[in-house]
Amino acid sequence: MAEIVAFCKDSDVSLVVVGPEDPLASGIADVLLAEGISTFGPGKNAAQIESNKDWAKAFMDRHQIPTAKWRSFKNSKEAKDFINK
């Protein structure tokens, strides 16, 4: 991210529009804003809604936001067993 900040400062970039999900999830918007570079895109915390589906679904459940039924697995066998039921 330091290279991006340096490029923006060296090139006198006035606005960065971040599109890809991975840089947003990594916090590029937060870093650019902290360096005084105007940025269009959500911060790392807000980007979780797209980049971390497990987090997003749990958030929706906590706040009673309608969403499709879901389950999260860390074990592939449990996931396969669930799907096969």
C-alpha positions in Angstrom: 0.0 0.0 0.0 2.9 2.3 0.6 3.8 2.2 -3.1 0.2 3.3 -4.0 0.4 6.2 -1.5 3.8 7.2 -2.9 2.5 7.1 -6.4 -0.5 9.2 -5.6 1.6 11.8 -3.8 4.3 11.9 -6.5 1.7 12.1 -9.3 -0.5 14.7 -7.5 -3.6 12.4 -7.7 -6.6 14.3 -6.4 -9.0 11.4 -6.1 -8.7 7.6 -6.0 -11.8 5.5 -6.9 -11.2 2.0 -5.6 -13.2 -0.7 -7.4 -11.8 -4.1 -6.7 -13.0 -5.8 -3.5 -9.7 -7.2 -2.3 -7.9 -3.8 -1.9 -11.0 -2.4 -0.1 -11.1 -5.4 2.2 -7.4 -4.9 2.9 -8.1 -1.3 4.0 -6.6 0.7 1.0 -9.3 3.4 1.4 -8.5 3.9 5.1 -4.7 4.2 4.3 -5.3 6.7 1.5 -7.6 8.8 3.6 -5.2 8.8 6.5 -2.5 10.1 4.1 -4.8 13.0 3.0 -5.7 11.5 -0.4 -9.4 11.8 -1.3 -10.8 8.4 -1.8 -14.1 7.0 -3.0 -14.8 3.6 -1.6 -15.7 2.0 1.8 -13.3 1.6 4.6 -12.0 -1.8 5.7 -14.8 -2.3 8.2 -17.6 -1.4 5.8 -16.1 -3.5 3.0 -16.7 -6.6 5.1 -20.3 -6.6 3.9 -19.0 -7.8 0.5 -15.7 -9.4 1.3 -16.7 -11.6 4.2 -20.0 -13.4 3.6 -19.9 -15.2 6.9 -19.6 -11.8 8.7 -22.2 -10.3 6.5 -24.8 -13.0 7.1 -24.2 -13.0 10.9 -24.6 -9.2 10.8 -27.9 -9.5 9.0 -29.1 -12.1 11.5 -28.0 -9.9 14.5 -29.9 -6.9 13.1 -32.9 -8.9 11.9 -32.2 -8.0 8.2 -34.0 -10.5 6.0 -31.6 -12.8 4.2 -31.5 -16.3 2.7 -31.0 -19.1 5.2 -27.4 -20.0 5.7 -24.8 -21.9 7.6 -21.1 -21.5 7.8 -18.6 -24.4 8.1 -14.9 -24.7 8.8 -14.9 -28.4 8.2 -15.6 -29.7 4.6 -17.0 -33.0 5.8 -19.6 -31.2 7.9 -20.5 -29.0 4.9 -20.9 -32.0 2.6 -23.0 -33.8 5.2 -25.2 -30.8 5.5 -25.6 -30.4 1.7 -26.5 -34.1 1.3 -29.3 -33.9 3.9 
